[in-house]
Amino acid sequence: MRKTFLSTLFLLLGLLFGAWLAMRSLKAMGDDPENQFRNGQWNYNPIMNLASDRRQRASIARIGLFALRESEVLYYLTDKDESGDPLDSDFDYELVGENLDSRYWSITLYDEDHFLIPNTAGRFSYNLDDIIYEDSTRQRFRLTISRQPREMNWLPAGKGKNMSVILRLYNPDKDVYENMAGVELPVIRKIGE
């Protein structure tokens, strides 16, 4: 009986340790500068090789995203504001940008577990069709990330700690592909600082 108990205990400890090592390796891959590139406060990976890169596929699955190929969409992700501070629902933020050179784009807010933030407004993202622009040419836009409701372009932050924002550019223009690190992307600023 004692041998069975010890064998089971060591097996479970080995499984837990193996799972911990795997998660640590996947997180390290996501933080690895060779796998992440920067454009201002945004991170991106220029190549989505999900068919053959098992580590990349597992790393993306860890955060719950189903990624399309880079020929279809580019993903830009940030979990920090313009100053480099983590996005936290204790603060209000404004995301300011211009219409992006792509067939379609969307901006989505996630909580620390990479899930949509539950809210009574049922609002989780904005895209080029439903955002209210600041000018008649539909170029400049501003949205607010906050716990408190706002009149327009409001993404509810709920009680999210360590929030993240994903900007998706679907079928971006050729110029975007040629300058992924330099294309002008929206900026997220803490309001009141």
C-alpha positions as CSV (number, residue, x, y, z in Angstrom):
1,M,0.0,0.0,0.0
2,R,2.8,2.4,0.9
3,K,4.6,1.6,-2.3
4,T,1.5,2.4,-4.4
5,F,1.0,5.6,-2.5
6,L,4.6,6.8,-3.0
7,S,4.5,5.8,-6.7
8,T,1.3,7.7,-7.3
9,L,2.6,10.7,-5.3
10,F,5.9,10.8,-7.4
11,L,4.0,10.4,-10.6
12,L,1.7,13.3,-9.7
13,L,4.6,15.4,-8.7
14,G,6.4,14.6,-11.9
15,L,3.4,15.5,-14.0
16,L,2.9,18.8,-12.1
17,F,6.6,19.6,-12.5
18,G,6.5,18.8,-16.2
19,A,3.4,20.9,-16.7
20,W,5.1,23.8,-14.9
21,L,8.2,23.5,-17.0
22,A,6.1,23.4,-20.2
23,M,4.1,26.5,-19.2
24,R,7.3,28.3,-18.3
25,S,8.9,27.4,-21.6
26,L,5.8,28.7,-23.5
27,K,5.8,31.9,-21.6
28,A,9.5,32.4,-22.2
29,M,8.9,31.9,-25.9
30,G,6.3,34.6,-25.9
31,D,8.7,36.9,-24.1
32,D,11.7,36.0,-26.3
33,P,12.9,39.0,-28.3
34,E,13.6,36.6,-31.2
35,N,9.9,35.8,-31.3
36,Q,8.5,39.3,-30.6
37,F,9.1,42.5,-32.4
38,R,8.1,46.0,-31.3
39,N,6.3,48.9,-32.8
40,G,6.1,51.6,-30.1
41,Q,4.2,50.0,-27.2
42,W,2.9,47.2,-29.4
43,N,4.4,43.7,-29.8
44,Y,4.0,41.6,-32.9
45,N,5.2,38.5,-34.5
46,P,5.7,38.9,-38.3
47,I,5.4,35.2,-39.1
48,M,2.6,32.9,-38.0
49,N,4.0,29.5,-38.8
50,L,1.3,27.5,-37.0
51,A,1.4,24.5,-39.4
52,S,4.9,23.5,-38.5
53,D,6.0,25.5,-35.4
54,R,4.5,23.5,-32.5
55,R,5.9,25.8,-29.9
56,Q,4.3,28.9,-31.5
57,R,1.0,27.1,-31.8
58,A,1.1,26.0,-28.2
59,S,2.2,29.5,-27.0
60,I,-0.8,31.0,-28.9
61,A,-3.2,28.3,-27.6
62,R,-2.1,29.2,-24.0
63,I,-3.6,32.7,-24.4
64,G,-6.7,31.4,-26.1
65,L,-6.3,32.9,-29.6
66,F,-6.9,31.2,-32.8
67,A,-4.4,32.9,-35.1
68,L,-4.8,33.2,-38.8
69,R,-1.8,33.3,-41.1
70,E,0.1,36.6,-41.4
71,S,-1.0,36.8,-45.0
72,E,-4.5,37.3,-43.7
73,V,-4.1,39.3,-40.5
74,L,-1.4,40.9,-38.5
75,Y,-1.8,40.9,-34.7
76,Y,-0.4,43.7,-32.5
77,L,-0.6,43.2,-28.8
78,T,0.1,45.4,-25.8
79,D,-0.4,45.1,-22.1
80,K,1.3,48.4,-21.3
81,D,0.4,52.1,-21.7
82,E,2.6,54.6,-23.5
83,S,4.8,55.0,-20.4
84,G,5.4,51.3,-20.1
85,D,3.1,50.7,-17.1
86,P,0.9,47.7,-17.1
87,L,-2.8,48.3,-18.1
88,D,-4.9,48.2,-14.9
89,S,-8.6,48.9,-14.5
90,D,-7.8,51.1,-11.5
91,F,-6.9,53.7,-14.1
92,D,-8.6,55.2,-17.2
93,Y,-6.9,55.2,-20.6
94,E,-7.5,56.7,-24.0
95,L,-6.5,54.9,-27.1
96,V,-5.9,57.5,-29.9
97,G,-5.2,56.6,-33.5
98,E,-5.9,57.0,-37.2
99,N,-7.7,54.7,-39.5
100,L,-5.4,51.9,-40.3
101,D,-4.3,50.8,-43.8
102,S,-6.1,47.5,-44.0
103,R,-9.3,46.0,-45.4
104,Y,-10.7,45.7,-41.9
105,W,-9.3,46.2,-38.3
106,S,-10.5,45.7,-34.8
107,I,-9.3,46.6,-31.3
108,T,-10.3,44.2,-28.4
109,L,-9.7,44.4,-24.7
110,Y,-8.9,41.3,-22.6
111,D,-8.4,40.5,-18.9
112,E,-5.3,39.0,-17.4
113,D,-6.4,35.4,-18.4
114,H,-6.8,36.6,-22.0
115,F,-10.6,36.4,-21.9
116,L,-13.1,39.1,-22.8
117,I,-14.0,41.3,-19.8
118,P,-17.6,40.7,-18.7
119,N,-19.6,43.8,-18.6
120,T,-23.3,44.9,-18.7
121,A,-22.8,47.0,-21.8
122,G,-21.9,43.9,-23.8
123,R,-19.0,45.8,-25.4
124,F,-15.7,44.1,-25.9
125,S,-14.2,45.7,-29.0
126,Y,-14.4,48.3,-31.7
127,N,-13.7,48.0,-35.4
128,L,-13.5,50.4,-38.4
129,D,-17.2,50.2,-39.0
130,D,-18.6,50.8,-35.5
131,I,-16.1,53.3,-34.0
132,I,-17.2,56.9,-34.0
133,Y,-14.6,59.0,-35.7
134,E,-13.5,62.5,-34.6
135,D,-13.6,63.9,-38.1
136,S,-15.8,63.7,-41.2
137,T,-13.1,62.0,-43.2
138,R,-13.3,59.0,-40.9
139,Q,-9.6,59.1,-40.1
140,R,-9.0,60.0,-36.4
141,F,-10.6,58.1,-33.6
142,R,-10.3,58.0,-29.8
143,L,-11.7,55.4,-27.4
144,T,-11.7,55.2,-23.7
145,I,-10.8,52.2,-21.5
146,S,-12.5,52.7,-18.2
147,R,-14.6,51.1,-15.4
148,Q,-16.9,54.1,-15.6
149,P,-19.3,54.4,-18.6
150,R,-18.5,56.9,-21.3
151,E,-20.8,58.3,-24.0
152,M,-19.0,57.1,-27.0
153,N,-16.2,54.7,-27.9
154,W,-16.0,53.1,-24.5
155,L,-14.4,49.8,-23.7
156,P,-15.4,48.7,-20.2
157,A,-12.5,47.6,-18.1
158,G,-14.4,45.8,-15.4
159,K,-12.1,44.8,-12.6
160,G,-9.3,43.7,-14.9
161,K,-5.8,43.6,-13.6
162,N,-3.0,43.2,-16.2
163,M,-5.3,43.8,-19.1
164,S,-4.2,43.6,-22.7
165,V,-5.3,45.0,-26.0
166,I,-5.1,43.2,-29.4
167,L,-5.2,45.2,-32.6
168,R,-6.0,43.0,-35.6
169,L,-5.2,44.3,-39.1
170,Y,-7.1,42.1,-41.6
171,N,-5.5,42.1,-45.1
172,P,-3.3,45.1,-44.5
173,D,-1.9,47.1,-47.3
174,K,1.4,46.1,-48.8
175,D,3.1,49.1,-47.2
176,V,2.2,47.8,-43.7
177,Y,3.9,44.4,-44.4
178,E,7.0,46.2,-45.7
179,N,7.1,48.4,-42.5
180,M,5.5,46.4,-39.7
181,A,7.9,48.1,-37.1
182,G,7.3,51.6,-38.3
183,V,3.6,51.7,-39.3
184,E,1.8,54.3,-37.2
185,L,-0.3,52.5,-34.6
186,P,-2.7,53.9,-32.0
187,V,-1.2,55.0,-28.7
188,I,-2.7,54.1,-25.3
189,R,-2.2,56.9,-22.6
190,K,-3.2,57.0,-19.0
191,I,-5.8,59.7,-18.6
192,G,-4.9,62.4,-16.1
193,E,-1.1,62.1,-16.3
